[in-house]
Amino acid sequence: MSATMRDRFTSRSHAAARFVAQRGLLKPVVWGVTSVTVLGCEHLANVEDTYVVVANHTSHLDTPLIMGALPRRLARYLAVGAAADYFFDVWRRRGLTALFFNAFPVDRTGANARRVSARALLNRGVPLLIFPEGTRSRDGSLGAFKPGAAALASSAEVPVLPVAVIGAHAAHPRGSNWPKPGRLPVGVVFGEPLTAFPGEPVSEFSERIRSAIATLAEENSDRILGAHATSRRHI
């Protein structure tokens, strides 16, 4: 982590406060209202400080599940791309999003200049969590990926960590205010890190990442969902 510029994204004191918020407050709540399985942790052993997590997006549970499943050394400075028009439009929501998720605004409209860019954070050594679908799925299925995450990782020459979040849509679908009762099963599956091949077009790298996430979901849904596995095609 570069010491040339310290702000909330790289500050040790801010990281310590986030650790307390994430592991002492948020994780117990999320793990308490759902039944969580984490798979593929062996793929994290050789992941270094700077990387891009890319995951499917079906629920507000996705981010806390991923951050709670990552080991502290990888989650400590992880910055999450969050929709500027939702998470940064109200000061309370903006403050909580920054505290719990080290979030930076992603402008989905293209109308506003970004005060903090994903590329600048990555160049400073800050790892990123990005949902390339751009918004939560309405039915739990995997949508098309925007190429931004693949382009960032390719240009910065850092690995992509593909992650499949399984069952979150059923547990806390879009439009609901709170997870459904009964501690429904959810899972986080980490895949092998991917890097762009020399000369590989960004569009092809992005599709390769999407395919890896789809495969992780397909191969692990039965194991994670158990009796609820009839929804295994909806990640």
Backbone hydrogen bonds in HBPLUS format (Angstrom, degrees):
<---DONOR---> <-ACCEPTOR-->    atom                        ^
c    i                          cat <-CA-CA->   ^        H-A-AA   ^      H-
h    n   atom  resd res      DA  || num        DHA   H-A  angle D-A-AA Bond
n    s   type  num  typ     dist DA aas  dist angle  dist       angle   num
A0010-THR N   A0007-ASP O   3.05 MM   3  5.54 140.8  2.21 113.2 123.1     1
A0011-SER N   A0007-ASP O   2.71 MM   4  5.37 136.6  1.89 166.6 178.1     2
A0015-ALA N   A0011-SER O   2.96 MM   4  6.14 152.7  2.03 141.7 149.8     3
A0016-ALA N   A0012-ARG O   2.91 MM   4  6.16 149.5  2.00 144.4 152.2     4
A0017-ALA N   A0013-SER O   3.02 MM   4  6.30 154.8  2.09 144.7 151.1     5
A0018-ARG N   A0014-HIS O   2.88 MM   4  6.15 156.1  1.94 149.6 156.3     6
A0019-PHE N   A0015-ALA O   2.95 MM   4  6.15 151.5  2.03 143.7 151.4     7
A0020-VAL N   A0016-ALA O   3.18 MM   4  6.49 156.1  2.24 145.6 150.5     8
A0021-ALA N   A0017-ALA O   2.99 MM   4  6.26 161.8  2.02 148.3 153.7     9
A0022-GLN N   A0018-ARG O   2.65 MM   4  5.76 168.2  1.66 159.9 163.0    10
A0023-ARG N   A0019-PHE O   2.86 MM   4  5.68 161.7  1.89 145.0 150.4    11
A0024-GLY N   A0020-VAL O   2.79 MM   4  4.94 137.2  1.97 123.3 136.1    12
A0025-LEU N   A0021-ALA O   3.23 MM   4  5.16 141.6  2.39 112.8 121.4    13
A0026-LEU N   A0021-ALA O   2.93 MM   5  6.29 169.0  1.94 161.1 163.9    14
A0027-LYS N   A0022-GLN O   2.72 MM   5  5.84 161.6  1.76 163.2 168.5    15
A0030-VAL N   A0026-LEU O   3.00 MM   4  6.29 170.7  2.00 164.6 166.0    16
A0031-TRP N   A0027-LYS O   2.81 MM   4  5.81 171.5  1.82 162.3 165.3    17
A0032-GLY N   A0028-PRO O   2.92 MM   4  5.69 125.2  2.23 125.8 139.2    18
A0032-GLY N   A0029-VAL O   3.10 MM   3  4.97 129.0  2.37  90.9 105.2    19
A0033-VAL N   A0029-VAL O   3.06 MM   4  6.34 136.9  2.26 147.9 157.3    20
A0035-SER N   A0184-LEU O   3.02 MM 149  5.78 168.7  2.04 132.2 132.7    21
A0186-VAL N   A0035-SER O   2.94 MM 151  6.00 161.9  1.97 147.5 147.6    22
A0037-THR N   A0186-VAL O   2.98 MM 149  6.42 144.5  2.11 144.0 155.1    23
A0188-VAL N   A0037-THR O   2.92 MM 151  6.44 151.4  2.01 157.0 166.2    24
A0039-LEU N   A0188-VAL O   2.89 MM 149  6.30 163.8  1.92 160.2 165.2    25
A0190-PHE N   A0039-LEU O   2.97 MM 151  6.29 166.7  1.99 145.1 145.1    26
A0043-HIS N   A0040-GLY O   3.00 MM   3  5.73 161.2  2.04 121.2 126.4    27
A0044-LEU N   A0041-CYS O   3.01 MM   3  5.46 164.9  2.03 115.3 120.1    28
A0047-VAL N   A0044-LEU O   3.16 MM   3  5.28 167.2  2.18 111.6 115.4    29
A0128-LEU N   A0051-TYR O   3.07 MM  77  6.57 155.5  2.13 151.9 157.6    30
A0052-VAL N   A0159-PRO O   3.03 MM 107  6.41 153.9  2.10 155.7 162.8    31
A0161-LEU N   A0052-VAL O   2.78 MM 109  6.02 160.7  1.81 143.7 149.2    32
A0053-VAL N   A0128-LEU O   2.68 MM  75  6.02 167.4  1.70 166.7 164.4    33
A0130-ILE N   A0053-VAL O   2.88 MM  77  6.17 169.2  1.89 165.6 165.8    34
A0054-VAL N   A0161-LEU O   3.10 MM 107  6.09 163.4  2.13 136.1 139.3    35
A0163-VAL N   A0054-VAL O   2.90 MM 109  6.08 148.2  2.01 162.5 162.6    36
A0055-ALA N   A0130-ILE O   3.40 MM  75  6.82 153.0  2.48 152.6 159.3    37
A0137-SER N   A0057-HIS O   2.82 MM  80  6.22 154.9  1.88 140.7 146.4    38
A0062-ASP N   A0059-SER O   3.22 MM   3  5.58 159.5  2.26 108.4 113.8    39
A0065-LEU N   A0061-LEU O   2.98 MM   4  5.98 155.4  2.04 160.0 167.8    40
A0066-ILE N   A0062-ASP O   2.99 MM   4  6.20 163.5  2.02 155.1 159.1    41
A0067-MET N   A0063-THR O   2.95 MM   4  6.11 176.3  1.95 164.2 165.2    42
A0068-GLY N   A0064-PRO O   2.92 MM   4  5.76 149.4  2.01 135.1 143.8    43
A0069-ALA N   A0065-LEU O   2.98 MM   4  6.04 135.4  2.18 138.7 149.9    44
A0069-ALA N   A0066-ILE O   3.19 MM   3  5.13 129.2  2.46  93.4 106.6    45
A0070-LEU N   A0066-ILE O   3.08 MM   4  6.27 140.9  2.24 148.2 157.3    46
A0074-LEU N   A0071-PRO O   2.99 MM   3  5.64 144.1  2.12 118.3 127.6    47
A0075-ALA N   A0071-PRO O   3.04 MM   4  6.22 149.9  2.13 151.0 159.9    48
A0076-ARG N   A0072-ARG O   2.90 MM   4  5.51 136.8  2.09 154.0 156.9    49
A0078-LEU N   A0075-ALA O   3.34 MM   3  5.05 147.0  2.45  95.1 104.5    50
A0079-ALA N   A0127-PRO O   2.93 MM  48  6.22 167.8  1.95 148.6 151.3    51
A0129-LEU N   A0079-ALA O   2.84 MM  50  6.14 143.0  1.98 154.4 155.6    52
A0104-PHE N   A0080-VAL O   2.96 MM  24  6.19 153.2  2.04 146.2 150.1    53
A0081-GLY N   A0129-LEU O   3.04 MM  48  6.24 172.8  2.04 172.1 170.1    54
A0082-ALA N   A0104-PHE O   3.01 MM  22  6.08 167.9  2.02 161.9 163.6    55
A0106-VAL N   A0082-ALA O   2.73 MM  24  5.50 147.7  1.83 150.3 148.9    56
A0086-TYR N   A0083-ALA O   3.20 MM   3  5.55 160.4  2.24 108.4 114.4    57
A0087-PHE N   A0083-ALA O   2.87 MM   4  5.80 151.3  1.95 163.1 170.0    58
A0084-ALA N   A0106-VAL O   2.87 MM  22  5.22 169.5  1.88 131.8 131.8    59
A0094-ARG N   A0090-VAL O   2.84 MM   4  6.00 159.3  1.88 160.1 167.2    60
A0095-GLY N   A0091-TRP O   2.91 MM   4  6.04 158.2  1.96 145.4 150.3    61
A0096-LEU N   A0092-ARG O   3.00 MM   4  6.23 164.5  2.02 151.1 155.0    62
A0097-THR N   A0093-ARG O   2.91 MM   4  5.95 157.4  1.97 145.7 152.4    63
A0098-ALA N   A0094-ARG O   3.04 MM   4  6.19 155.7  2.10 144.3 150.6    64
A0099-LEU N   A0095-GLY O   2.95 MM   4  6.13 158.3  2.00 146.3 152.6    65
A0100-PHE N   A0096-LEU O   2.93 MM   4  6.02 177.7  1.93 155.2 155.9    66
A0101-PHE N   A0097-THR O   2.93 MM   4  5.52 151.5  2.02 136.9 145.8    67
A0102-ASN N   A0098-ALA O   2.96 MM   4  4.52 136.4  2.15 122.6 124.9    68
A0121-LEU N   A0117-SER O   3.10 MM   4  6.42 160.8  2.14 151.5 156.4    69
A0122-LEU N   A0118-ALA O   2.93 MM   4  6.14 163.9  1.96 153.0 157.5    70
A0123-ASN N   A0119-ARG O   2.90 MM   4  6.08 154.4  1.96 147.7 155.0    71
A0124-ARG N   A0120-ALA O   3.11 MM   4  6.32 129.0  2.39 136.4 148.9    72
A0124-ARG N   A0121-LEU O   3.07 MM   3  5.11 135.3  2.28  96.4 109.2    73
A0126-VAL N   A0121-LEU O   2.93 MM   5  5.24 160.1  1.97 150.7 144.8    74
A0125-GLY N   A0122-LEU O   2.99 MM   3  5.08 159.1  2.03 106.1 111.6    75
A0134-GLY N   A0131-PHE O   3.03 MM   3  5.90 161.2  2.07 126.2 131.2    76
A0146-LYS N   A0132-PRO O   2.89 MM  14  5.13 165.3  1.91 127.8 132.5    77
A0151-ALA N   A0147-PRO O   2.92 MM   4  6.09 159.2  1.96 159.7 166.7    78
A0152-LEU N   A0148-GLY O   2.93 MM   4  6.14 158.2  1.98 151.9 157.2    79
A0153-ALA N   A0149-ALA O   3.09 MM   4  6.31 172.5  2.09 153.6 154.9    80
A0154-SER N   A0150-ALA O   2.92 MM   4  5.97 158.2  1.96 147.0 153.8    81
A0155-SER N   A0151-ALA O   2.94 MM   4  6.02 166.6  1.96 150.7 154.0    82
A0156-ALA N   A0152-LEU O   2.98 MM   4  6.08 154.9  2.05 149.8 156.9    83
A0157-GLU N   A0153-ALA O   2.90 MM   4  5.70 113.6  2.35 132.7 147.5    84
A0158-VAL N   A0153-ALA O   3.07 MM   5  5.16 158.6  2.12 142.7 148.8    85
A0157-GLU N   A0154-SER O   3.28 MM   3  5.01 145.8  2.41  92.1 101.9    86
A0160-VAL N   A0194-LEU O   2.72 MM  34  5.06 167.0  1.74 155.4 160.1    87
A0194-LEU N   A0160-VAL O   2.79 MM  34  5.06 161.7  1.82 148.7 154.6    88
A0191-GLY N   A0162-PRO O   2.90 MM  29  5.31 160.1  1.94 167.9 163.3    89
A0164-ALA N   A0189-VAL O   2.98 MM  25  5.15 160.7  2.02 145.8 150.5    90
A0189-VAL N   A0164-ALA O   2.92 MM  25  5.15 157.2  1.98 147.9 155.0    91
A0166-ILE N   A0187-GLY O   2.85 MM  21  4.93 162.6  1.88 140.3 146.3    92
A0187-GLY N   A0166-ILE O   2.79 MM  21  4.93 148.4  1.89 145.1 148.6    93
A0171-ALA N   A0167-GLY O   3.08 MM   4  6.30 153.9  2.15 148.0 155.8    94
A0172-HIS N   A0168-ALA O   2.79 MM   4  5.82 156.2  1.85 151.6 157.1    95
A0180-LYS N   A0171-ALA O   2.76 MM   9  5.48 162.8  1.79 164.0 169.1    96
A0176-SER N   A0173-PRO O   3.07 MM   3  5.78 162.4  2.11 141.5 142.9    97
A0200-GLU N   A0197-PHE O   2.95 MM   3  5.12 165.3  1.97 132.0 130.3    98
A0204-GLU N   A0201-PRO O   3.06 MM   3  5.38 123.7  2.39 104.3 117.7    99
A0205-PHE N   A0201-PRO O   3.05 MM   4  6.40 158.6  2.10 155.1 161.7   100
A0206-SER N   A0202-VAL O   2.84 MM   4  6.02 163.1  1.87 155.8 160.4   101
A0207-GLU N   A0203-SER O   3.06 MM   4  6.23 153.2  2.14 138.1 145.0   102
A0208-ARG N   A0204-GLU O   2.93 MM   4  6.11 145.2  2.05 141.5 151.3   103
A0209-ILE N   A0205-PHE O   2.99 MM   4  6.30 149.6  2.09 148.7 156.3   104
A0210-ARG N   A0206-SER O   2.99 MM   4  6.29 162.4  2.02 148.4 153.3   105
A0211-SER N   A0207-GLU O   2.91 MM   4  6.06 157.9  1.96 144.2 150.2   106
A0212-ALA N   A0208-ARG O   3.04 MM   4  6.23 150.8  2.13 139.2 146.7   107
A0213-ILE N   A0209-ILE O   3.07 MM   4  6.40 156.7  2.12 152.9 158.4   108
A0214-ALA N   A0210-ARG O   2.95 MM   4  6.21 161.0  1.99 152.5 157.9   109
A0215-THR N   A0211-SER O   2.94 MM   4  6.13 154.0  2.01 146.5 153.3   110
A0216-LEU N   A0212-ALA O   2.97 MM   4  6.21 157.1  2.02 146.3 152.5   111
A0217-ALA N   A0213-ILE O   3.04 MM   4  6.28 159.2  2.08 150.1 155.0   112
A0218-GLU N   A0214-ALA O   2.97 MM   4  6.17 163.2  2.00 147.9 152.7   113
A0219-GLU N   A0215-THR O   2.91 MM   4  5.98 163.5  1.94 154.5 158.3   114
A0220-ASN N   A0216-LEU O   3.19 MM   4  6.12 132.5  2.43 137.8 148.0   115
A0221-SER N   A0217-ALA O   3.00 MM   4  5.64 129.4  2.26 150.8 156.1   116
A0224-ILE N   A0220-ASN O   3.11 MM   4  6.29 155.7  2.17 152.9 159.4   117
A0225-LEU N   A0221-SER O   2.79 MM   4  5.75 172.6  1.80 162.6 165.3   118
A0226-GLY N   A0222-ASP O   3.02 MM   4  5.53 148.2  2.12 136.5 143.0   119
A0228-HIS N   A0225-LEU O   2.87 MM   3  4.96 162.2  1.90 131.0 127.0   120
A0229-ALA N   A0226-GLY O   3.00 MM   3  5.34 152.6  2.08 122.6 122.3   121
A0231-SER N   A0228-HIS O   3.16 MM   3  6.33 172.9  2.17 132.9 134.2   122
A0232-ARG N   A0229-ALA O   2.96 MM   3  4.93 151.6  2.04 118.3 116.2   123
A0234-HIS N   A0231-SER O   2.88 MM   3  5.53 162.9  1.91 123.4 129.2   124
